[in-house]
Amino acid sequence: MEKYPKDFNRWDAHMQQLRGSCFSIGASKMNNECTSFRNSCGEENAEGCRRTFQKVKREHAILRQKLESYFQLLRQAGPARTATRPGSM
């Protein structure tokens, strides 16, 4: 945001990309904050963008922590067995 001050179109495009990624993994809180940020971009509200960007960063930190815990559990569980169709043995 500092590199491109008040470039609402650029900010919106980046947030749309992040929002799509959040949506695809079911990160609804992140998705909601990204939507709020995009709404501020649409209103060309720089202060609103800064405020909601802080919320996006907080939600990102929470999501990252949850995903790290999830992947750590997966590593501890070890490799998954190969799936087979019932009755194929």
Number of C-alpha atoms within 10 A of each C-alpha: 13 6 6 9 10 16 14 20 13 14 17 20 13 13 22 17 12 15 21 14 14 19 15 11 9 11 16 14 17 23 23 16 22 27 18 20 28 26 16 21 23 13 12 15 16 17 12 16 25 14 14 20 20 13 18 22 13 14 20 17 12 14 16 12 11 12 12 12 12 11 11 11 11 12 11 8 9 8 8 8 6 5 6 8 6 6 5 5 5
